[in-house]
Amino acid sequence: MADLDLSHALVAADKPDEAADVALGVVTSGRLVPSHHWRVSEIVSGIAQRDGHGAATVREAFHDTYQA
């Protein structure tokens, strides 16, 4: 949860690369609970507005880990 907050703050601070790195760590950690999936989506949307590649990386990892 704290890392999702950090990633969200990094998006707001216009640091999409760092936000994507933190979000990717959360997604691949295996500790993300379903009730926080919407937060990842919100973060990915924020990253996408600034860095399409970073957003795609996080989105693909999320899909591979939680949607498969």
mmCIF file as Biopython writes it, N, C-alpha, C and O atoms, coordinates in Angstrom:
data_model
#
loop_
_atom_site.group_PDB
_atom_site.id
_atom_site.type_symbol
_atom_site.label_atom_id
_atom_site.label_alt_id
_atom_site.label_comp_id
_atom_site.label_asym_id
_atom_site.label_entity_id
_atom_site.label_seq_id
_atom_site.pdbx_PDB_ins_code
_atom_site.Cartn_x
_atom_site.Cartn_y
_atom_site.Cartn_z
_atom_site.occupancy
_atom_site.B_iso_or_equiv
_atom_site.auth_seq_id
_atom_site.auth_asym_id
_atom_site.pdbx_PDB_model_num
ATOM 1   N N  . MET A ? 1  ? 0.818  -1.190  0.000   1.0 0.0 1  A 1 
ATOM 2   C CA . MET A ? 1  ? 0.000  0.000   0.000   1.0 0.0 1  A 1 
ATOM 3   C C  . MET A ? 1  ? 0.864  1.257   0.000   1.0 0.0 1  A 1 
ATOM 4   O O  . MET A ? 1  ? 0.585  2.199   -0.741  1.0 0.0 1  A 1 
ATOM 5   N N  . ALA A ? 2  ? 1.905  1.279   0.819   1.0 0.0 2  A 1 
ATOM 6   C CA . ALA A ? 2  ? 2.773  2.457   0.893   1.0 0.0 2  A 1 
ATOM 7   C C  . ALA A ? 2  ? 3.478  2.687   -0.441  1.0 0.0 2  A 1 
ATOM 8   O O  . ALA A ? 2  ? 3.650  3.830   -0.865  1.0 0.0 2  A 1 
ATOM 9   N N  . ASP A ? 3  ? 3.883  1.608   -1.100  1.0 0.0 3  A 1 
ATOM 10  C CA . ASP A ? 3  ? 4.539  1.768   -2.395  1.0 0.0 3  A 1 
ATOM 11  C C  . ASP A ? 3  ? 3.567  2.272   -3.457  1.0 0.0 3  A 1 
ATOM 12  O O  . ASP A ? 3  ? 3.967  2.999   -4.366  1.0 0.0 3  A 1 
ATOM 13  N N  . LEU A ? 4  ? 2.305  1.896   -3.351  1.0 0.0 4  A 1 
ATOM 14  C CA . LEU A ? 4  ? 1.317  2.451   -4.278  1.0 0.0 4  A 1 
ATOM 15  C C  . LEU A ? 4  ? 1.147  3.944   -4.031  1.0 0.0 4  A 1 
ATOM 16  O O  . LEU A ? 4  ? 1.011  4.718   -4.979  1.0 0.0 4  A 1 
ATOM 17  N N  . ASP A ? 5  ? 1.153  4.355   -2.768  1.0 0.0 5  A 1 
ATOM 18  C CA . ASP A ? 5  ? 1.086  5.782   -2.440  1.0 0.0 5  A 1 
ATOM 19  C C  . ASP A ? 5  ? 2.300  6.515   -3.008  1.0 0.0 5  A 1 
ATOM 20  O O  . ASP A ? 5  ? 2.177  7.605   -3.567  1.0 0.0 5  A 1 
ATOM 21  N N  . LEU A ? 6  ? 3.470  5.900   -2.858  1.0 0.0 6  A 1 
ATOM 22  C CA . LEU A ? 6  ? 4.693  6.501   -3.386  1.0 0.0 6  A 1 
ATOM 23  C C  . LEU A ? 6  ? 4.610  6.636   -4.905  1.0 0.0 6  A 1 
ATOM 24  O O  . LEU A ? 6  ? 4.935  7.689   -5.454  1.0 0.0 6  A 1 
ATOM 25  N N  . SER A ? 7  ? 4.185  5.593   -5.573  1.0 0.0 7  A 1 
ATOM 26  C CA . SER A ? 7  ? 4.073  5.643   -7.026  1.0 0.0 7  A 1 
ATOM 27  C C  . SER A ? 7  ? 3.097  6.730   -7.464  1.0 0.0 7  A 1 
ATOM 28  O O  . SER A ? 7  ? 3.360  7.457   -8.422  1.0 0.0 7  A 1 
ATOM 29  N N  . HIS A ? 8  ? 1.990  6.837   -6.772  1.0 0.0 8  A 1 
ATOM 30  C CA . HIS A ? 8  ? 1.009  7.877   -7.080  1.0 0.0 8  A 1 
ATOM 31  C C  . HIS A ? 8  ? 1.615  9.269   -6.885  1.0 0.0 8  A 1 
ATOM 32  O O  . HIS A ? 8  ? 1.393  10.164  -7.700  1.0 0.0 8  A 1 
ATOM 33  N N  . ALA A ? 9  ? 2.371  9.449   -5.813  1.0 0.0 9  A 1 
ATOM 34  C CA . ALA A ? 9  ? 3.028  10.740  -5.552  1.0 0.0 9  A 1 
ATOM 35  C C  . ALA A ? 9  ? 4.064  11.049  -6.624  1.0 0.0 9  A 1 
ATOM 36  O O  . ALA A ? 9  ? 4.216  12.204  -7.020  1.0 0.0 9  A 1 
ATOM 37  N N  . LEU A ? 10 ? 4.766  10.046  -7.091  1.0 0.0 10 A 1 
ATOM 38  C CA . LEU A ? 10 ? 5.767  10.252  -8.145  1.0 0.0 10 A 1 
ATOM 39  C C  . LEU A ? 10 ? 5.101  10.660  -9.456  1.0 0.0 10 A 1 
ATOM 40  O O  . LEU A ? 10 ? 5.648  11.475  -10.199 1.0 0.0 10 A 1 
ATOM 41  N N  . VAL A ? 11 ? 3.935  10.106  -9.744  1.0 0.0 11 A 1 
ATOM 42  C CA . VAL A ? 11 ? 3.185  10.539  -10.922 1.0 0.0 11 A 1 
ATOM 43  C C  . VAL A ? 11 ? 2.846  12.018  -10.776 1.0 0.0 11 A 1 
ATOM 44  O O  . VAL A ? 11 ? 3.038  12.800  -11.707 1.0 0.0 11 A 1 
ATOM 45  N N  . ALA A ? 12 ? 2.345  12.393  -9.613  1.0 0.0 12 A 1 
ATOM 46  C CA . ALA A ? 12 ? 1.966  13.787  -9.367  1.0 0.0 12 A 1 
ATOM 47  C C  . ALA A ? 12 ? 3.167  14.726  -9.440  1.0 0.0 12 A 1 
ATOM 48  O O  . ALA A ? 12 ? 3.030  15.894  -9.806  1.0 0.0 12 A 1 
ATOM 49  N N  . ALA A ? 13 ? 4.345  14.210  -9.089  1.0 0.0 13 A 1 
ATOM 50  C CA . ALA A ? 13 ? 5.572  15.015  -9.129  1.0 0.0 13 A 1 
ATOM 51  C C  . ALA A ? 13 ? 6.218  14.993  -10.516 1.0 0.0 13 A 1 
ATOM 52  O O  . ALA A ? 13 ? 7.343  15.465  -10.687 1.0 0.0 13 A 1 
ATOM 53  N N  . ASP A ? 14 ? 5.508  14.447  -11.501 1.0 0.0 14 A 1 
ATOM 54  C CA . ASP A ? 14 ? 5.982  14.369  -12.884 1.0 0.0 14 A 1 
ATOM 55  C C  . ASP A ? 14 ? 7.289  13.570  -12.995 1.0 0.0 14 A 1 
ATOM 56  O O  . ASP A ? 14 ? 8.238  13.977  -13.665 1.0 0.0 14 A 1 
ATOM 57  N N  . LYS A ? 15 ? 7.298  12.436  -12.319 1.0 0.0 15 A 1 
ATOM 58  C CA . LYS A ? 15 ? 8.432  11.506  -12.376 1.0 0.0 15 A 1 
ATOM 59  C C  . LYS A ? 15 ? 7.910  10.138  -12.812 1.0 0.0 15 A 1 
ATOM 60  O O  . LYS A ? 15 ? 7.900  9.193   -12.023 1.0 0.0 15 A 1 
ATOM 61  N N  . PRO A ? 16 ? 7.476  10.035  -14.073 1.0 0.0 16 A 1 
ATOM 62  C CA . PRO A ? 16 ? 6.832  8.802   -14.527 1.0 0.0 16 A 1 
ATOM 63  C C  . PRO A ? 16 ? 7.748  7.583   -14.525 1.0 0.0 16 A 1 
ATOM 64  O O  . PRO A ? 16 ? 7.292  6.470   -14.263 1.0 0.0 16 A 1 
ATOM 65  N N  . ASP A ? 17 ? 9.029  7.777   -14.812 1.0 0.0 17 A 1 
ATOM 66  C CA . ASP A ? 17 ? 9.950  6.636   -14.818 1.0 0.0 17 A 1 
ATOM 67  C C  . ASP A ? 17 ? 10.054 6.020   -13.427 1.0 0.0 17 A 1 
ATOM 68  O O  . ASP A ? 17 ? 9.993  4.800   -13.271 1.0 0.0 17 A 1 
ATOM 69  N N  . GLU A ? 18 ? 10.208 6.864   -12.435 1.0 0.0 18 A 1 
ATOM 70  C CA . GLU A ? 18 ? 10.308 6.379   -11.063 1.0 0.0 18 A 1 
ATOM 71  C C  . GLU A ? 18 ? 8.986  5.769   -10.607 1.0 0.0 18 A 1 
ATOM 72  O O  . GLU A ? 18 ? 8.972  4.749   -9.918  1.0 0.0 18 A 1 
ATOM 73  N N  . ALA A ? 19 ? 7.885  6.392   -10.989 1.0 0.0 19 A 1 
ATOM 74  C CA . ALA A ? 19 ? 6.561  5.864   -10.636 1.0 0.0 19 A 1 
ATOM 75  C C  . ALA A ? 19 ? 6.361  4.478   -11.240 1.0 0.0 19 A 1 
ATOM 76  O O  . ALA A ? 19 ? 5.840  3.575   -10.585 1.0 0.0 19 A 1 
ATOM 77  N N  . ALA A ? 20 ? 6.778  4.320   -12.484 1.0 0.0 20 A 1 
ATOM 78  C CA . ALA A ? 20 ? 6.645  3.029   -13.151 1.0 0.0 20 A 1 
ATOM 79  C C  . ALA A ? 20 ? 7.506  1.971   -12.463 1.0 0.0 20 A 1 
ATOM 80  O O  . ALA A ? 20 ? 7.066  0.833   -12.296 1.0 0.0 20 A 1 
ATOM 81  N N  . ASP A ? 21 ? 8.718  2.328   -12.063 1.0 0.0 21 A 1 
ATOM 82  C CA . ASP A ? 21 ? 9.596  1.377   -11.368 1.0 0.0 21 A 1 
ATOM 83  C C  . ASP A ? 21 ? 8.968  0.901   -10.057 1.0 0.0 21 A 1 
ATOM 84  O O  . ASP A ? 21 ? 8.969  -0.293  -9.757  1.0 0.0 21 A 1 
ATOM 85  N N  . VAL A ? 22 ? 8.437  1.837   -9.289  1.0 0.0 22 A 1 
ATOM 86  C CA . VAL A ? 22 ? 7.820  1.481   -8.002  1.0 0.0 22 A 1 
ATOM 87  C C  . VAL A ? 22 ? 6.572  0.640   -8.232  1.0 0.0 22 A 1 
ATOM 88  O O  . VAL A ? 22 ? 6.378  -0.376  -7.565  1.0 0.0 22 A 1 
ATOM 89  N N  . ALA A ? 23 ? 5.728  1.054   -9.167  1.0 0.0 23 A 1 
ATOM 90  C CA . ALA A ? 23 ? 4.504  0.307   -9.454  1.0 0.0 23 A 1 
ATOM 91  C C  . ALA A ? 23 ? 4.821  -1.094  -9.963  1.0 0.0 23 A 1 
ATOM 92  O O  . ALA A ? 23 ? 4.136  -2.054  -9.609  1.0 0.0 23 A 1 
ATOM 93  N N  . LEU A ? 24 ? 5.842  -1.213  -10.781 1.0 0.0 24 A 1 
ATOM 94  C CA . LEU A ? 24 ? 6.230  -2.524  -11.290 1.0 0.0 24 A 1 
ATOM 95  C C  . LEU A ? 24 ? 6.674  -3.433  -10.146 1.0 0.0 24 A 1 
ATOM 96  O O  . LEU A ? 24 ? 6.367  -4.625  -10.133 1.0 0.0 24 A 1 
ATOM 97  N N  . GLY A ? 25 ? 7.388  -2.867  -9.203  1.0 0.0 25 A 1 
ATOM 98  C CA . GLY A ? 25 ? 7.796  -3.635  -8.030  1.0 0.0 25 A 1 
ATOM 99  C C  . GLY A ? 25 ? 6.613  -4.142  -7.240  1.0 0.0 25 A 1 
ATOM 100 O O  . GLY A ? 25 ? 6.623  -5.274  -6.756  1.0 0.0 25 A 1 
ATOM 101 N N  . VAL A ? 26 ? 5.592  -3.312  -7.106  1.0 0.0 26 A 1 
ATOM 102 C CA . VAL A ? 26 ? 4.386  -3.719  -6.383  1.0 0.0 26 A 1 
ATOM 103 C C  . VAL A ? 26 ? 3.677  -4.844  -7.138  1.0 0.0 26 A 1 
ATOM 104 O O  . VAL A ? 26 ? 3.296  -5.857  -6.551  1.0 0.0 26 A 1 
ATOM 105 N N  . VAL A ? 27 ? 3.508  -4.653  -8.431  1.0 0.0 27 A 1 
ATOM 106 C CA . VAL A ? 27 ? 2.777  -5.622  -9.245  1.0 0.0 27 A 1 
ATOM 107 C C  . VAL A ? 27 ? 3.478  -6.975  -9.258  1.0 0.0 27 A 1 
ATOM 108 O O  . VAL A ? 27 ? 2.819  -8.013  -9.192  1.0 0.0 27 A 1 
ATOM 109 N N  . THR A ? 28 ? 4.780  -6.975  -9.341  1.0 0.0 28 A 1 
ATOM 110 C CA . THR A ? 28 ? 5.517  -8.240  -9.439  1.0 0.0 28 A 1 
ATOM 111 C C  . THR A ? 28 ? 5.852  -8.848  -8.078  1.0 0.0 28 A 1 
ATOM 112 O O  . THR A ? 28 ? 6.422  -9.937  -8.014  1.0 0.0 28 A 1 
ATOM 113 N N  . SER A ? 29 ? 5.509  -8.168  -7.003  1.0 0.0 29 A 1 
ATOM 114 C CA . SER A ? 29 ? 5.836  -8.662  -5.665  1.0 0.0 29 A 1 
ATOM 115 C C  . SER A ? 29 ? 4.984  -9.850  -5.237  1.0 0.0 29 A 1 
ATOM 116 O O  . SER A ? 29 ? 5.385  -10.632 -4.375  1.0 0.0 29 A 1 
ATOM 117 N N  . GLY A ? 30 ? 3.807  -9.981  -5.842  1.0 0.0 30 A 1 
ATOM 118 C CA . GLY A ? 30 ? 2.896  -11.038 -5.440  1.0 0.0 30 A 1 
ATOM 119 C C  . GLY A ? 30 ? 2.100  -10.701 -4.195  1.0 0.0 30 A 1 
ATOM 120 O O  . GLY A ? 30 ? 1.354  -11.541 -3.692  1.0 0.0 30 A 1 
ATOM 121 N N  . ARG A ? 31 ? 2.247  -9.483  -3.689  1.0 0.0 31 A 1 
ATOM 122 C CA . ARG A ? 31 ? 1.556  -9.085  -2.462  1.0 0.0 31 A 1 
ATOM 123 C C  . ARG A ? 31 ? 0.412  -8.104  -2.700  1.0 0.0 31 A 1 
ATOM 124 O O  . ARG A ? 31 ? -0.188 -7.607  -1.747  1.0 0.0 31 A 1 
ATOM 125 N N  . LEU A ? 32 ? 0.114  -7.829  -3.943  1.0 0.0 32 A 1 
ATOM 126 C CA . LEU A ? 32 ? -0.961 -6.895  -4.261  1.0 0.0 32 A 1 
ATOM 127 C C  . LEU A ? 32 ? -2.307 -7.583  -4.054  1.0 0.0 32 A 1 
ATOM 128 O O  . LEU A ? 32 ? -2.573 -8.633  -4.640  1.0 0.0 32 A 1 
ATOM 129 N N  . VAL A ? 33 ? -3.135 -6.997  -3.234  1.0 0.0 33 A 1 
ATOM 130 C CA . VAL A ? 33 ? -4.449 -7.577  -2.961  1.0 0.0 33 A 1 
ATOM 131 C C  . VAL A ? 33 ? -5.472 -7.044  -3.971  1.0 0.0 33 A 1 
ATOM 132 O O  . VAL A ? 33 ? -5.336 -5.924  -4.465  1.0 0.0 33 A 1 
ATOM 133 N N  . PRO A ? 34 ? -6.488 -7.844  -4.273  1.0 0.0 34 A 1 
ATOM 134 C CA . PRO A ? 34 ? -7.477 -7.431  -5.275  1.0 0.0 34 A 1 
ATOM 135 C C  . PRO A ? 34 ? -8.130 -6.079  -5.011  1.0 0.0 34 A 1 
ATOM 136 O O  . PRO A ? 34 ? -8.482 -5.371  -5.955  1.0 0.0 34 A 1 
ATOM 137 N N  . SER A ? 35 ? -8.294 -5.716  -3.763  1.0 0.0 35 A 1 
ATOM 138 C CA . SER A ? 35 ? -8.948 -4.439  -3.464  1.0 0.0 35 A 1 
ATOM 139 C C  . SER A ? 35 ? -8.093 -3.234  -3.855  1.0 0.0 35 A 1 
ATOM 140 O O  . SER A ? 35 ? -8.571 -2.101  -3.813  1.0 0.0 35 A 1 
ATOM 141 N N  . HIS A ? 36 ? -6.847 -3.463  -4.231  1.0 0.0 36 A 1 
ATOM 142 C CA . HIS A ? 36 ? -5.974 -2.362  -4.662  1.0 0.0 36 A 1 
ATOM 143 C C  . HIS A ? 36 ? -5.701 -2.374  -6.160  1.0 0.0 36 A 1 
ATOM 144 O O  . HIS A ? 36 ? -4.932 -1.551  -6.657  1.0 0.0 36 A 1 
ATOM 145 N N  . HIS A ? 37 ? -6.317 -3.290  -6.876  1.0 0.0 37 A 1 
ATOM 146 C CA . HIS A ? 37 ? -6.095 -3.340  -8.322  1.0 0.0 37 A 1 
ATOM 147 C C  . HIS A ? 37 ? -6.487 -2.025  -8.996  1.0 0.0 37 A 1 
ATOM 148 O O  . HIS A ? 37 ? -5.823 -1.588  -9.936  1.0 0.0 37 A 1 
ATOM 149 N N  . TRP A ? 38 ? -7.555 -1.396  -8.522  1.0 0.0 38 A 1 
ATOM 150 C CA . TRP A ? 38 ? -7.998 -0.130  -9.114  1.0 0.0 38 A 1 
ATOM 151 C C  . TRP A ? 38 ? -6.929 0.945   -8.961  1.0 0.0 38 A 1 
ATOM 152 O O  . TRP A ? 38 ? -6.809 1.828   -9.810  1.0 0.0 38 A 1 
ATOM 153 N N  . ARG A ? 39 ? -6.160 0.876   -7.892  1.0 0.0 39 A 1 
ATOM 154 C CA . ARG A ? 39 ? -5.118 1.887   -7.679  1.0 0.0 39 A 1 
ATOM 155 C C  . ARG A ? 39 ? -4.009 1.735   -8.719  1.0 0.0 39 A 1 
ATOM 156 O O  . ARG A ? 39 ? -3.456 2.725   -9.199  1.0 0.0 39 A 1 
ATOM 157 N N  . VAL A ? 40 ? -3.693 0.493   -9.060  1.0 0.0 40 A 1 
ATOM 158 C CA . VAL A ? 40 ? -2.691 0.267   -10.096 1.0 0.0 40 A 1 
ATOM 159 C C  . VAL A ? 40 ? -3.184 0.847   -11.412 1.0 0.0 40 A 1 
ATOM 160 O O  . VAL A ? 40 ? -2.424 1.485   -12.140 1.0 0.0 40 A 1 
ATOM 161 N N  . SER A ? 41 ? -4.446 0.627   -11.713 1.0 0.0 41 A 1 
ATOM 162 C CA . SER A ? 41 ? -5.020 1.174   -12.936 1.0 0.0 41 A 1 
ATOM 163 C C  . SER A ? 41 ? -4.933 2.697   -12.959 1.0 0.0 41 A 1 
ATOM 164 O O  . SER A ? 41 ? -4.604 3.293   -13.984 1.0 0.0 41 A 1 
ATOM 165 N N  . GLU A ? 42 ? -5.227 3.310   -11.838 1.0 0.0 42 A 1 
ATOM 166 C CA . GLU A ? 42 ? -5.149 4.775   -11.725 1.0 0.0 42 A 1 
ATOM 167 C C  . GLU A ? 42 ? -3.713 5.268   -11.925 1.0 0.0 42 A 1 
ATOM 168 O O  . GLU A ? 42 ? -3.484 6.271   -12.601 1.0 0.0 42 A 1 
ATOM 169 N N  . ILE A ? 43 ? -2.771 4.573   -11.345 1.0 0.0 43 A 1 
ATOM 170 C CA . ILE A ? 43 ? -1.357 4.938   -11.478 1.0 0.0 43 A 1 
ATOM 171 C C  . ILE A ? 43 ? -0.899 4.757   -12.918 1.0 0.0 43 A 1 
ATOM 172 O O  . ILE A ? 43 ? -0.207 5.619   -13.460 1.0 0.0 43 A 1 
ATOM 173 N N  . VAL A ? 44 ? -1.277 3.644   -13.541 1.0 0.0 44 A 1 
ATOM 174 C CA . VAL A ? 44 ? -0.905 3.397   -14.932 1.0 0.0 44 A 1 
ATOM 175 C C  . VAL A ? 44 ? -1.454 4.498   -15.835 1.0 0.0 44 A 1 
ATOM 176 O O  . VAL A ? 44 ? -0.769 4.947   -16.754 1.0 0.0 44 A 1 
ATOM 177 N N  . SER A ? 45 ? -2.673 4.928   -15.580 1.0 0.0 45 A 1 
ATOM 178 C CA . SER A ? 45 ? -3.255 6.014   -16.376 1.0 0.0 45 A 1 
ATOM 179 C C  . SER A ? 45 ? -2.447 7.298   -16.223 1.0 0.0 45 A 1 
ATOM 180 O O  . SER A ? 45 ? -2.210 8.010   -17.199 1.0 0.0 45 A 1 
ATOM 181 N N  . GLY A ? 46 ? -2.028 7.589   -15.005 1.0 0.0 46 A 1 
ATOM 182 C CA . GLY A ? 46 ? -1.205 8.777   -14.767 1.0 0.0 46 A 1 
ATOM 183 C C  . GLY A ? 46 ? 0.147  8.678   -15.443 1.0 0.0 46 A 1 
ATOM 184 O O  . GLY A ? 46 ? 0.635  9.657   -16.007 1.0 0.0 46 A 1 
ATOM 185 N N  . ILE A ? 47 ? 0.748  7.516   -15.390 1.0 0.0 47 A 1 
ATOM 186 C CA . ILE A ? 47 ? 2.040  7.317   -16.049 1.0 0.0 47 A 1 
ATOM 187 C C  . ILE A ? 47 ? 1.874  7.451   -17.560 1.0 0.0 47 A 1 
ATOM 188 O O  . ILE A ? 47 ? 2.709  8.062   -18.227 1.0 0.0 47 A 1 
ATOM 189 N N  . ALA A ? 48 ? 0.808  6.887   -18.093 1.0 0.0 48 A 1 
ATOM 190 C CA . ALA A ? 48 ? 0.566  6.901   -19.538 1.0 0.0 48 A 1 
ATOM 191 C C  . ALA A ? 48 ? 0.476  8.314   -20.095 1.0 0.0 48 A 1 
ATOM 192 O O  . ALA A ? 48 ? 0.843  8.549   -21.247 1.0 0.0 48 A 1 
ATOM 193 N N  . GLN A ? 49 ? -0.001 9.245   -19.305 1.0 0.0 49 A 1 
ATOM 194 C CA . GLN A ? 49 ? -0.101 10.633  -19.759 1.0 0.0 49 A 1 
ATOM 195 C C  . GLN A ? 49 ? 1.278  11.262  -19.944 1.0 0.0 49 A 1 
ATOM 196 O O  . GLN A ? 49 ? 1.425  12.268  -20.639 1.0 0.0 49 A 1 
ATOM 197 N N  . ARG A ? 50 ? 2.286  10.658  -19.315 1.0 0.0 50 A 1 
ATOM 198 C CA . ARG A ? 50 ? 3.622  11.231  -19.356 1.0 0.0 50 A 1 
ATOM 199 C C  . ARG A ? 50 ? 4.641  10.318  -20.032 1.0 0.0 50 A 1 
ATOM 200 O O  . ARG A ? 50 ? 5.630  10.792  -20.592 1.0 0.0 50 A 1 
ATOM 201 N N  . ASP A ? 51 ? 4.398  8.997   -19.977 1.0 0.0 51 A 1 
ATOM 202 C CA . ASP A ? 51 ? 5.380  8.026   -20.473 1.0 0.0 51 A 1 
ATOM 203 C C  . ASP A ? 51 ? 4.660  6.752   -20.891 1.0 0.0 51 A 1 
ATOM 204 O O  . ASP A ? 51 ? 4.413  5.871   -20.068 1.0 0.0 51 A 1 
ATOM 205 N N  . GLY A ? 52 ? 4.331  6.662   -22.160 1.0 0.0 52 A 1 
ATOM 206 C CA . GLY A ? 52 ? 3.584  5.516   -22.648 1.0 0.0 52 A 1 
ATOM 207 C C  . GLY A ? 52 ? 4.304  4.192   -22.465 1.0 0.0 52 A 1 
ATOM 208 O O  . GLY A ? 52 ? 3.668  3.177   -22.180 1.0 0.0 52 A 1 
ATOM 209 N N  . HIS A ? 53 ? 5.616  4.187   -22.625 1.0 0.0 53 A 1 
ATOM 210 C CA . HIS A ? 53 ? 6.373  2.938   -22.494 1.0 0.0 53 A 1 
ATOM 211 C C  . HIS A ? 53 ? 6.333  2.416   -21.064 1.0 0.0 53 A 1 
ATOM 212 O O  . HIS A ? 53 ? 6.099  1.226   -20.850 1.0 0.0 53 A 1 
ATOM 213 N N  . GLY A ? 54 ? 6.552  3.270   -20.100 1.0 0.0 54 A 1 
ATOM 214 C CA . GLY A ? 54 ? 6.515  2.856   -18.695 1.0 0.0 54 A 1 
ATOM 215 C C  . GLY A ? 54 ? 5.154  2.321   -18.309 1.0 0.0 54 A 1 
ATOM 216 O O  . GLY A ? 54 ? 5.048  1.334   -17.581 1.0 0.0 54 A 1 
ATOM 217 N N  . ALA A ? 55 ? 4.116  2.970   -18.794 1.0 0.0 55 A 1 
ATOM 218 C CA . ALA A ? 55 ? 2.755  2.521   -18.497 1.0 0.0 55 A 1 
ATOM 219 C C  . ALA A ? 55 ? 2.499  1.153   -19.109 1.0 0.0 55 A 1 
ATOM 220 O O  . ALA A ? 55 ? 1.887  0.291   -18.477 1.0 0.0 55 A 1 
ATOM 221 N N  . ALA A ? 56 ? 2.961  0.951   -20.328 1.0 0.0 56 A 1 
ATOM 222 C CA . ALA A ? 56 ? 2.760  -0.342  -20.988 1.0 0.0 56 A 1 
ATOM 223 C C  . ALA A ? 56 ? 3.466  -1.455  -20.233 1.0 0.0 56 A 1 
ATOM 224 O O  . ALA A ? 56 ? 2.930  -2.557  -20.115 1.0 0.0 56 A 1 
ATOM 225 N N  . THR A ? 57 ? 4.645  -1.187  -19.726 1.0 0.0 57 A 1 
ATOM 226 C CA . THR A ? 57 ? 5.396  -2.190  -18.977 1.0 0.0 57 A 1 
ATOM 227 C C  . THR A ? 57 ? 4.639  -2.613  -17.720 1.0 0.0 57 A 1 
ATOM 228 O O  . THR A ? 57 ? 4.504  -3.805  -17.444 1.0 0.0 57 A 1 
ATOM 229 N N  . VAL A ? 58 ? 4.151  -1.646  -16.969 1.0 0.0 58 A 1 
ATOM 230 C CA . VAL A ? 58 ? 3.409  -1.950  -15.739 1.0 0.0 58 A 1 
ATOM 231 C C  . VAL A ? 58 ? 2.098  -2.645  -16.077 1.0 0.0 58 A 1 
ATOM 232 O O  . VAL A ? 58 ? 1.719  -3.611  -15.415 1.0 0.0 58 A 1 
ATOM 233 N N  . ARG A ? 59 ? 1.407  -2.163  -17.097 1.0 0.0 59 A 1 
ATOM 234 C CA . ARG A ? 59 ? 0.128  -2.751  -17.506 1.0 0.0 59 A 1 
ATOM 235 C C  . ARG A ? 59 ? 0.305  -4.212  -17.920 1.0 0.0 59 A 1 
ATOM 236 O O  . ARG A ? 59 ? -0.495 -5.065  -17.534 1.0 0.0 59 A 1 
ATOM 237 N N  . GLU A ? 60 ? 1.340  -4.504  -18.696 1.0 0.0 60 A 1 
ATOM 238 C CA . GLU A ? 60 ? 1.590  -5.877  -19.133 1.0 0.0 60 A 1 
ATOM 239 C C  . GLU A ? 60 ? 1.936  -6.783  -17.956 1.0 0.0 60 A 1 
ATOM 240 O O  . GLU A ? 60 ? 1.462  -7.917  -17.885 1.0 0.0 60 A 1 
ATOM 241 N N  . ALA A ? 61 ? 2.754  -6.293  -17.038 1.0 0.0 61 A 1 
ATOM 242 C CA . ALA A ? 61 ? 3.113  -7.096  -15.861 1.0 0.0 61 A 1 
ATOM 243 C C  . ALA A ? 61 ? 1.883  -7.371  -15.013 1.0 0.0 61 A 1 
ATOM 244 O O  . ALA A ? 61 ? 1.713  -8.482  -14.511 1.0 0.0 61 A 1 
ATOM 245 N N  . PHE A ? 62 ? 1.025  -6.373  -14.848 1.0 0.0 62 A 1 
ATOM 246 C CA . PHE A ? 62 ? -0.207 -6.555  -14.087 1.0 0.0 62 A 1 
ATOM 247 C C  . PHE A ? 62 ? -1.080 -7.612  -14.753 1.0 0.0 62 A 1 
ATOM 248 O O  . PHE A ? 62 ? -1.587 -8.519  -14.092 1.0 0.0 62 A 1 
ATOM 249 N N  . HIS A ? 63 ? -1.249 -7.488  -16.051 1.0 0.0 63 A 1 
ATOM 250 C CA . HIS A ? 63 ? -2.079 -8.437  -16.783 1.0 0.0 63 A 1 
ATOM 251 C C  . HIS A ? 63 ? -1.511 -9.854  -16.672 1.0 0.0 63 A 1 
ATOM 252 O O  . HIS A ? 63 ? -2.248 -10.808 -16.424 1.0 0.0 63 A 1 
ATOM 253 N N  . ASP A ? 64 ? -0.208 -9.982  -16.857 1.0 0.0 64 A 1 
ATOM 254 C CA . ASP A ? 64 ? 0.424  -11.298 -16.793 1.0 0.0 64 A 1 
ATOM 255 C C  . ASP A ? 64 ? 0.302  -11.925 -15.403 1.0 0.0 64 A 1 
ATOM 256 O O  . ASP A ? 64 ? 0.156  -13.141 -15.281 1.0 0.0 64 A 1 
ATOM 257 N N  . THR A ? 65 ? 0.362  -11.111 -14.372 1.0 0.0 65 A 1 
ATOM 258 C CA . THR A ? 65 ? 0.357  -11.612 -12.996 1.0 0.0 65 A 1 
ATOM 259 C C  . THR A ? 65 ? -1.052 -11.841 -12.463 1.0 0.0 65 A 1 
ATOM 260 O O  . THR A ? 65 ? -1.289 -12.831 -11.772 1.0 0.0 65 A 1 
ATOM 261 N N  . TYR A ? 66 ? -1.987 -10.954 -12.766 1.0 0.0 66 A 1 
ATOM 262 C CA . TYR A ? 66 ? -3.282 -10.990 -12.096 1.0 0.0 66 A 1 
ATOM 263 C C  . TYR A ? 66 ? -4.470 -11.325 -13.001 1.0 0.0 66 A 1 
ATOM 264 O O  . TYR A ? 66 ? -5.539 -11.679 -12.504 1.0 0.0 66 A 1 
ATOM 265 N N  . GLN A ? 67 ? -4.300 -11.221 -14.284 1.0 0.0 67 A 1 
ATOM 266 C CA . GLN A ? 67 ? -5.426 -11.464 -15.182 1.0 0.0 67 A 1 
ATOM 267 C C  . GLN A ? 67 ? -5.325 -12.823 -15.886 1.0 0.0 67 A 1 
ATOM 268 O O  . GLN A ? 67 ? -6.294 -13.273 -16.498 1.0 0.0 67 A 1 
ATOM 269 N N  . ALA A ? 68 ? -4.188 -13.462 -15.805 1.0 0.0 68 A 1 
ATOM 270 C CA . ALA A ? 68 ? -3.995 -14.723 -16.536 1.0 0.0 68 A 1 
ATOM 271 C C  . ALA A ? 68 ? -4.620 -15.890 -15.826 1.0 0.0 68 A 1 
ATOM 272 O O  . ALA A ? 68 ? -4.545 -17.019 -16.309 1.0 0.0 68 A 1 
#
